């Protein structure tokens, strides 16, 4: 089952997307965007930048859990992962974004 971008509008009125793997797990979440057009540009940026390993920043939180961000060419964060218990889990999450993002369809949240 292929991954998908799920779009939504938050209670704050901003537009968001999440990238879900084929199993339904969220592997990347966006920041809030002022418009649907800006959000859609963010999705296209994920598609492009997810194919460049250098765009992923591996991080460790103060609580010892691991996560990553995906950055655009200008260094701006496009999306952030969930928290992982291990560095290996985080690295698998990065691989999943790279695998799923290019061909993921875009659907509206239900």
N, C-alpha and C positions, 0 to 999 in steps of 0.2 A: 504494500500500500504506500502510495507516494505522500510526501509531506505537503503541507498547505499553509498559506498565510491566512490568518483569520483576522478580519478587521472589525473594529468596534468604535463606538463613541462613548467616552467615559462620562461619569456624573459631572465632571468638570467642563464638559463640552468639547474636550480635545479628542483628536482622532488617534487611535492606537492600532498597532498590529502585533500579532505574535506568530512566530513560526512554529508549527507543530510537526513533529515527526510522524511517520506513518502509523505509529502505535498510539497517537493522540497526545503524547507528552509534549509540553511546551519546551522548546529548546532555545528560544530567543524571544525577548520582549522588547518593544520599542519604547522610546520616550513619547511624550504627548506632542501632537502636531496641531497647529492652529486650523488646518484645513485638510480635507480629504485628498486634495491634490498634493500637498506637502507629504502626507502620509504615503501616498502612492509612489512619490519620488524616493522616499525612504526605503520602500520595498525593493525598488529597482537598484538602489544603492547596496542593499544586502545581497541581492543576486550577484552583482559585479564583485563586490569586495570580499565575499565569502570564498572566492576562488583564489585569493591572495593570502597565503599563510601569515605573512607579516602584518596583516590587518587585524589579526586576533591578538588581544593582550591577555595573557594568563595572569590571574590575580589570586591572592589569598586574603580572606577577610580576617578581621581581628579575632574572630571566634575560631579560627583554624580551618574553616571551610573554604572550598575553592570555587572560583567562578571565572568567567571571561567576559570581555567586551569585544564587540566588533566595531572597528573604527573606519571612517571614510578616509580618503586620501588626504584631507585637510586635518585629520586627527580627531574630528568630532565623533563622539560615540553614536553609533546607529542603533545598537541593540545590546542588551545585557542578558546573560544566562541566569538560570536558577543557581542555587547553591548546591555544591556537590560535596560529599564526604571525603572524596579522595582526588588527588591530582589526576589519576587515571580516568576517573569518571568525567572530570572536566575536559580532559583531552578527547574522550569519546564524544562529548557534547560538541566540541569544535568540529570534529570529523563529521558528525551528523548534520550540522549546519551547512558545511561545505557540500555534502552529498545531497541534501534536500532542497536548499534554497534555489538553485538555478531553474528548476522545472516545476517548482511548487505553484499550484493554482491559488488564486486569491478568492476567498469566500467571506461573506458577511457573517458575523457571529449571530447565532440564533437566540 
